[in-house]
Structures are given as C-alpha cells and as structure tokens.
C-alpha cells in the first residue's frame, strides 16, 4: 500500500466516526429525525374525530383500518356498544389517544 491508500483509509474512518457522532447529538435528532414523527402526533391528537372502517374483532380488541394505519381499541373503550362479527366493514368514528407508546382508539360511534 502506498501513502495515498493509507490517507484514504484514515479519512474514511474519520468521516464515518463524524457521521455516527452526529446521530447522537440531541439537537440534530430533534431537528431532522424526530420532527416528522412529532408533527404527525400533534396533528393526530388535535383532531376531534378520526374516521375508519372496522377491520377485525377479537375478544378484547377491535382493529380499525384508517388512512393513517390500523388502530386498536380495547374493550374498556367501547363506549357501551356490544360488538359482534356483523359489525366488520362498517364505518365508524372515534377519538384517538396515545397510550403506552402506541395510538389507541376511544369512544367509538357508528356513522
């Protein structure tokens, strides 16, 4: 190996380390990586109602398919409605909460 190869190897490692360190600077993460996720959370939680279609029904959960993805609703948040399999593919609206690192539905009503 000649001296240019050694220099290239050295600067490759320096640039690689510099890029890895940039990921761990909090200001960098807030500005670039997490900004989209934070904006998505804010817009979703500010909405009054979210509309979707009942995708599946389980013993404890209902899964609702929306334009933002699939959202689960626990049976404690059914709002007094008894669900059965005849409710699959029906349109509904609900409120959205953020609980235990995921979005969950609350207060379901049929449209």
N, CA, C and O atoms as a DFTB+ gen file, in Angstrom:
444 C
 N C O
     1  1       0.838      -1.183       0.000
     2  2       0.000       0.000       0.000
     3  2       0.883       1.246       0.000
     4  3       1.904       1.321       0.685
     5  1       0.456       2.192      -0.777
     6  2       1.217       3.441      -0.795
     7  2       0.594       4.438       0.196
     8  3      -0.389       4.132       0.870
     9  1       1.175       5.600       0.264
    10  2       0.756       6.595       1.261
    11  2      -0.647       7.118       0.993
    12  3      -1.364       7.450       1.937
    13  1      -1.057       7.200      -0.268
    14  2      -2.405       7.682      -0.591
    15  2      -3.476       6.712      -0.105
    16  3      -4.537       7.135       0.354
    17  1      -3.206       5.429      -0.205
    18  2      -4.157       4.440       0.304
    19  2      -4.335       4.581       1.814
    20  3      -5.454       4.501       2.322
    21  1      -3.239       4.788       2.520
    22  2      -3.314       4.968       3.971
    23  2      -4.093       6.235       4.327
    24  3      -4.884       6.236       5.271
    25  1      -3.872       7.304       3.578
    26  2      -4.596       8.548       3.836
    27  2      -6.089       8.367       3.594
    28  3      -6.912       8.844       4.375
    29  1      -6.435       7.679       2.515
    30  2      -7.847       7.442       2.221
    31  2      -8.514       6.609       3.306
    32  3      -9.643       6.891       3.708
    33  1      -7.813       5.584       3.777
    34  2      -8.363       4.756       4.851
    35  2      -8.571       5.583       6.118
    36  3      -9.586       5.444       6.800
    37  1      -7.611       6.436       6.424
    38  2      -7.708       7.269       7.623
    39  2      -8.906       8.215       7.532
    40  3      -9.708       8.297       8.462
    41  1      -9.024       8.930       6.409
    42  2     -10.101       9.902       6.291
    43  2     -11.465       9.236       6.163
    44  3     -12.471       9.820       6.565
    45  1     -11.520       8.039       5.619
    46  2     -12.780       7.297       5.609
    47  2     -13.247       7.013       7.029
    48  3     -14.428       7.163       7.343
    49  1     -12.322       6.605       7.882
    50  2     -12.674       6.324       9.275
    51  2     -13.071       7.598      10.022
    52  3     -14.004       7.583      10.825
    53  1     -12.374       8.683       9.763
    54  2     -12.698       9.952      10.426
    55  2     -14.095      10.414      10.028
    56  3     -14.884      10.804      10.889
    57  1     -14.407      10.377       8.752
    58  2     -15.727      10.805       8.285
    59  2     -16.831       9.883       8.789
    60  3     -17.923      10.344       9.122
    61  1     -16.556       8.601       8.845
    62  2     -17.530       7.641       9.347
    63  2     -17.839       7.921      10.817
    64  3     -19.003       7.936      11.216
    65  1     -16.809       8.140      11.613
    66  2     -16.998       8.429      13.034
    67  2     -17.744       9.751      13.222
    68  3     -18.582       9.873      14.115
    69  1     -17.441      10.722      12.394
    70  2     -18.095      12.026      12.492
    71  2     -19.594      11.896      12.211
    72  3     -20.408      12.507      12.903
    73  1     -19.957      11.112      11.210
    74  2     -21.369      10.900      10.888
    75  2     -22.084      10.150      12.000
    76  3     -23.235      10.458      12.311
    77  1     -21.419       9.170      12.605
    78  2     -22.041       8.423      13.689
    79  2     -22.239       9.295      14.917
    80  3     -23.241       9.159      15.619
    81  1     -21.302      10.181      15.182
    82  2     -21.445      11.063      16.335
    83  2     -22.557      12.074      16.120
    84  3     -23.216      12.468      17.082
    85  1     -22.783      12.502      14.900
    86  2     -23.839      13.468      14.614
    87  2     -25.220      12.907      14.936
    88  3     -26.121      13.657      15.312
    89  1     -25.395      11.591      14.792
    90  2     -26.692      10.994      15.083
    91  2     -27.043      11.078      16.557
    92  3     -28.224      11.092      16.906
    93  1     -26.057      11.133      17.420
    94  2     -26.303      11.111      18.855
    95  2     -26.362      12.493      19.489
    96  3     -26.541      12.600      20.703
    97  1     -26.220      13.529      18.719
    98  2     -26.362      14.879      19.250
    99  2     -27.860      15.181      19.330
   100  3     -28.547      15.093      18.312
   101  1     -28.386      15.532      20.504
   102  2     -29.836      15.733      20.646
   103  2     -30.411      16.782      19.704
   104  3     -31.503      16.589      19.169
   105  1     -29.707      17.880      19.491
   106  2     -30.222      18.920      18.604
   107  2     -30.401      18.381      17.191
   108  3     -31.387      18.699      16.525
   109  1     -29.472      17.582      16.737
   110  2     -29.551      17.001      15.400
   111  2     -30.766      16.084      15.293
   112  3     -31.486      16.136      14.296
   113  1     -31.006      15.251      16.296
   114  2     -32.142      14.333      16.263
   115  2     -33.467      15.075      16.261
   116  3     -34.379      14.713      15.518
   117  1     -33.581      16.102      17.078
   118  2     -34.844      16.821      17.162
   119  2     -35.139      17.539      15.853
   120  3     -36.277      17.530      15.384
   121  1     -34.147      18.148      15.270
   122  2     -34.378      18.934      14.066
   123  2     -34.680      18.042      12.868
   124  3     -35.596      18.342      12.102
   125  1     -33.944      16.964      12.687
   126  2     -34.067      16.201      11.448
   127  2     -34.898      14.927      11.571
   128  3     -35.839      14.739      10.800
   129  1     -34.580      14.061      12.508
   130  2     -35.181      12.733      12.509
   131  2     -36.547      12.682      13.177
   132  3     -37.462      12.058      12.641
   133  1     -36.709      13.314      14.321
   134  2     -37.943      13.178      15.076
   135  2     -38.980      14.237      14.744
   136  3     -40.107      14.160      15.235
   137  1     -38.643      15.204      13.944
   138  2     -39.558      16.300      13.657
   139  2     -40.814      15.810      12.952
   140  3     -41.913      16.240      13.303
   141  1     -40.688      14.932      11.979
   142  2     -41.850      14.421      11.260
   143  2     -42.761      13.624      12.179
   144  3     -43.982      13.764      12.113
   145  1     -42.183      12.792      13.036
   146  2     -42.981      11.992      13.961
   147  2     -43.712      12.883      14.965
   148  3     -44.872      12.625      15.284
   149  1     -43.061      13.910      15.458
   150  2     -43.706      14.818      16.406
   151  2     -44.849      15.585      15.751
   152  3     -45.903      15.764      16.361
   153  1     -44.652      16.034      14.525
   154  2     -45.724      16.731      13.814
   155  2     -46.904      15.808      13.552
   156  3     -48.056      16.231      13.651
   157  1     -46.631      14.558      13.221
   158  2     -47.700      13.588      12.996
   159  2     -48.500      13.375      14.274
   160  3     -49.730      13.346      14.240
   161  1     -47.814      13.227      15.390
   162  2     -48.511      13.035      16.665
   163  2     -49.379      14.234      17.008
   164  3     -50.523      14.078      17.435
   165  1     -48.837      15.424      16.822
   166  2     -49.609      16.622      17.152
   167  2     -50.863      16.747      16.300
   168  3     -51.939      17.032      16.825
   169  1     -50.742      16.540      15.009
   170  2     -51.912      16.678      14.143
   171  2     -52.950      15.606      14.444
   172  3     -54.148      15.883      14.400
   173  1     -52.514      14.390      14.748
   174  2     -53.467      13.329      15.054
   175  2     -54.191      13.582      16.366
   176  3     -55.402      13.381      16.460
   177  1     -53.460      14.019      17.369
   178  2     -54.079      14.219      18.673
   179  2     -54.935      15.482      18.730
   180  3     -55.795      15.593      19.604
   181  1     -54.726      16.428      17.831
   182  2     -55.546      17.634      17.803
   183  2     -56.873      17.419      17.087
   184  3     -57.796      18.214      17.266
   185  1     -56.994      16.383      16.293
   186  2     -58.237      16.136      15.571
   187  2     -59.322      15.703      16.551
   188  3     -59.053      14.999      17.525
   189  1     -60.543      16.133      16.281
   190  2     -61.666      15.744      17.136
   191  2     -62.037      14.284      16.914
   192  3     -62.123      13.511      17.869
   193  1     -62.256      13.907      15.667
   194  2     -62.666      12.544      15.342
   195  2     -61.832      12.018      14.189
   196  3     -61.402      12.763      13.308
   197  1     -61.620      10.717      14.223
   198  2     -60.934      10.038      13.129
   199  2     -61.902       8.999      12.579
   200  3     -62.572       8.296      13.336
   201  1     -61.967       8.911      11.267
   202  2     -62.910       8.021      10.612
   203  2     -62.182       6.792      10.093
   204  3     -61.045       6.872       9.627
   205  1     -62.858       5.657      10.181
   206  2     -62.257       4.431       9.702
   207  2     -63.294       3.342       9.512
   208  3     -64.496       3.564       9.658
   209  1     -62.802       2.171       9.187
   210  2     -63.643       1.007       8.925
   211  2     -63.191      -0.119       9.842
   212  3     -61.993      -0.366       9.987
   213  1     -64.146      -0.801      10.459
   214  2     -63.800      -1.888      11.376
   215  2     -63.198      -3.024      10.562
   216  3     -63.815      -3.539       9.631
   217  1     -61.985      -3.400      10.933
   218  2     -61.210      -4.378      10.172
   219  2     -61.346      -5.776      10.762
   220  3     -61.559      -6.740      10.026
   221  1     -61.225      -5.895      12.079
   222  2     -61.375      -7.198      12.721
   223  2     -61.848      -7.012      14.155
   224  3     -61.660      -5.958      14.763
   225  1     -62.467      -8.063      14.677
   226  2     -62.989      -8.041      16.040
   227  2     -62.441      -9.247      16.779
   228  3     -62.473     -10.372      16.281
   229  1     -61.941      -8.991      17.969
   230  2     -61.375     -10.031      18.823
   231  2     -62.132      -9.999      20.148
   232  3     -63.038      -9.186      20.336
   233  1     -61.757     -10.879      21.054
   234  2     -62.397     -10.931      22.363
   235  2     -62.180      -9.637      23.146
   236  3     -63.095      -9.160      23.817
   237  1     -60.992      -9.074      23.068
   238  2     -60.656      -7.886      23.846
   239  2     -60.403      -6.637      23.013
   240  3     -60.386      -5.533      23.557
   241  1     -60.210      -6.783      21.725
   242  2     -59.837      -5.642      20.891
   243  2     -60.653      -5.593      19.610
   244  3     -61.138      -6.610      19.114
   245  1     -60.789      -4.381      19.091
   246  2     -61.299      -4.144      17.745
   247  2     -60.181      -3.437      16.995
   248  3     -59.544      -2.535      17.539
   249  1     -59.938      -3.833      15.762
   250  2     -58.937      -3.173      14.936
   251  2     -59.673      -2.378      13.867
   252  3     -60.508      -2.913      13.137
   253  1     -59.347      -1.089      13.788
   254  2     -59.988      -0.185      12.836
   255  2     -58.945       0.248      11.814
   256  3     -57.853       0.691      12.168
   257  1     -59.300       0.115      10.547
   258  2     -58.400       0.499       9.460
   259  2     -58.720       1.930       9.050
   260  3     -59.847       2.239       8.663
   261  1     -57.705       2.810       9.139
   262  2     -57.871       4.213       8.777
   263  2     -56.845       4.575       7.714
   264  3     -56.050       3.736       7.291
   265  1     -56.872       5.828       7.290
   266  2     -55.890       6.266       6.300
   267  2     -54.499       6.417       6.903
   268  3     -53.520       6.497       6.160
   269  1     -54.386       6.457       8.220
   270  2     -53.077       6.547       8.871
   271  2     -52.556       5.194       9.315
   272  3     -51.429       5.102       9.802
   273  1     -53.340       4.151       9.161
   274  2     -52.911       2.818       9.555
   275  2     -53.990       2.123      10.368
   276  3     -55.118       2.605      10.469
   277  1     -53.630       0.990      10.942
   278  2     -54.564       0.222      11.753
   279  2     -54.415       0.635      13.217
   280  3     -53.306       0.728      13.743
   281  1     -55.548       0.878      13.856
   282  2     -55.566       1.334      15.240
   283  2     -56.445       0.390      16.038
   284  3     -57.538       0.028      15.602
   285  1     -55.963      -0.007      17.211
   286  2     -56.713      -0.925      18.054
   287  2     -57.506      -0.162      19.104
   288  3     -57.114       0.918      19.547
   289  1     -58.634      -0.755      19.492
   290  2     -59.479      -0.198      20.541
   291  2     -59.727      -1.311      21.549
   292  3     -60.195      -2.389      21.182
   293  1     -59.418      -1.059      22.809
   294  2     -59.621      -2.055      23.862
   295  2     -61.091      -2.081      24.261
   296  3     -61.804      -1.093      24.079
   297  1     -61.543      -3.203      24.801
   298  2     -62.955      -3.350      25.141
   299  2     -63.402      -2.384      26.233
   300  3     -64.595      -2.102      26.348
   301  1     -62.477      -1.875      27.030
   302  2     -62.850      -0.894      28.050
   303  2     -63.213       0.456      27.432
   304  3     -63.823       1.292      28.099
   305  1     -62.852       0.678      26.179
   306  2     -63.154       1.936      25.484
   307  2     -64.255       1.786      24.437
   308  3     -64.351       2.615      23.532
   309  1     -65.087       0.749      24.538
   310  2     -66.131       0.509      23.540
   311  2     -67.286       1.490      23.633
   312  3     -68.077       1.577      22.694
   313  1     -67.416       2.229      24.719
   314  2     -68.480       3.207      24.894
   315  2     -69.849       2.533      25.005
   316  3     -70.844       3.074      24.521
   317  1     -69.909       1.369      25.632
   318  2     -71.170       0.689      25.892
   319  2     -71.765      -0.061      24.722
   320  3     -72.915      -0.490      24.807
   321  1     -71.046      -0.237      23.644
   322  2     -71.559      -0.935      22.464
   323  2     -71.094      -2.387      22.511
   324  3     -69.921      -2.660      22.763
   325  1     -72.013      -3.313      22.269
   326  2     -71.649      -4.728      22.164
   327  2     -71.363      -5.041      20.705
   328  3     -72.248      -4.942      19.855
   329  1     -70.132      -5.416      20.423
   330  2     -69.725      -5.681      19.052
   331  2     -69.815      -7.163      18.746
   332  3     -69.554      -8.011      19.599
   333  1     -70.189      -7.455      17.514
   334  2     -70.178      -8.828      17.015
   335  2     -69.589      -8.799      15.606
   336  3     -69.229      -7.741      15.090
   337  1     -69.500      -9.967      15.002
   338  2     -68.868     -10.056      13.687
   339  2     -69.686      -9.397      12.577
   340  3     -69.165      -9.173      11.485
   341  1     -70.945      -9.086      12.834
   342  2     -71.739      -8.389      11.813
   343  2     -71.316      -6.930      11.652
   344  3     -71.706      -6.276      10.684
   345  1     -70.517      -6.412      12.596
   346  2     -70.048      -5.031      12.515
   347  2     -68.782      -4.867      11.678
   348  3     -68.330      -3.741      11.467
   349  1     -68.204      -5.962      11.201
   350  2     -66.998      -5.860      10.375
   351  2     -67.344      -5.138       9.070
   352  3     -68.416      -5.352       8.504
   353  1     -66.447      -4.296       8.604
   354  2     -66.566      -3.474       7.393
   355  2     -67.579      -2.339       7.526
   356  3     -67.983      -1.767       6.514
   357  1     -67.996      -1.999       8.738
   358  2     -68.865      -0.844       8.938
   359  2     -68.011       0.375       9.243
   360  3     -66.951       0.270       9.859
   361  1     -68.487       1.529       8.804
   362  2     -67.765       2.778       9.040
   363  2     -68.050       3.287      10.447
   364  3     -69.160       3.153      10.963
   365  1     -67.032       3.868      11.049
   366  2     -67.176       4.392      12.400
   367  2     -66.275       5.607      12.574
   368  3     -65.404       5.878      11.748
   369  1     -66.501       6.329      13.658
   370  2     -65.612       7.427      14.028
   371  2     -65.245       7.244      15.495
   372  3     -66.002       6.661      16.272
   373  1     -64.072       7.751      15.860
   374  2     -63.580       7.582      17.221
   375  2     -62.568       8.664      17.526
   376  3     -62.089       9.364      16.634
   377  1     -62.252       8.788      18.796
   378  2     -61.215       9.709      19.238
   379  2     -59.924       8.930      19.395
   380  3     -59.934       7.719      19.617
   381  1     -58.828       9.631      19.279
   382  2     -57.521       8.987      19.321
   383  2     -56.773       9.414      20.577
   384  3     -56.749      10.592      20.932
   385  1     -56.160       8.432      21.246
   386  2     -55.292       8.714      22.386
   387  2     -53.956       8.040      22.141
   388  3     -53.855       7.089      21.366
   389  1     -52.935       8.544      22.811
   390  2     -51.596       7.962      22.709
   391  2     -51.277       7.362      24.065
   392  3     -51.079       8.088      25.039
   393  1     -51.225       6.022      24.134
   394  2     -51.082       5.332      25.411
   395  2     -50.098       4.182      25.260
   396  3     -50.223       3.371      24.342
   397  1     -49.140       4.111      26.140
   398  2     -48.116       3.064      26.174
   399  2     -47.436       2.932      24.812
   400  3     -47.381       1.845      24.236
   401  1     -46.922       4.043      24.310
   402  2     -46.135       4.114      23.077
   403  2     -46.875       3.660      21.831
   404  3     -46.241       3.210      20.876
   405  1     -48.191       3.763      21.811
   406  2     -48.934       3.469      20.586
   407  2     -50.254       4.226      20.598
   408  3     -50.735       4.649      21.649
   409  1     -50.822       4.386      19.430
   410  2     -52.101       5.058      19.297
   411  2     -53.214       4.062      19.568
   412  3     -53.160       2.917      19.121
   413  1     -54.230       4.509      20.308
   414  2     -55.387       3.674      20.581
   415  2     -56.646       4.505      20.402
   416  3     -56.636       5.724      20.574
   417  1     -57.727       3.824      20.053
   418  2     -58.993       4.499      19.860
   419  2     -59.807       4.559      21.138
   420  3     -59.575       3.806      22.083
   421  1     -60.776       5.483      21.144
   422  2     -61.626       5.668      22.310
   423  2     -62.949       6.245      21.832
   424  3     -62.975       6.991      20.854
   425  1     -64.044       5.915      22.500
   426  2     -65.376       6.465      22.215
   427  2     -65.800       6.223      20.769
   428  3     -65.914       7.162      19.982
   429  1     -66.028       4.974      20.432
   430  2     -66.430       4.602      19.068
   431  2     -67.917       4.875      18.874
   432  3     -68.732       4.586      19.751
   433  1     -68.258       5.431      17.722
   434  2     -69.649       5.570      17.300
   435  2     -69.730       5.216      15.821
   436  3     -68.789       5.444      15.061
   437  1     -70.869       4.657      15.427
   438  2     -71.069       4.301      14.023
   439  2     -71.543       5.514      13.236
   440  3     -72.204       6.401      13.776
   441  1     -71.199       5.541      11.965
   442  2     -71.611       6.645      11.088
   443  2     -72.921       6.274      10.416
   444  3     -73.456       7.057       9.632
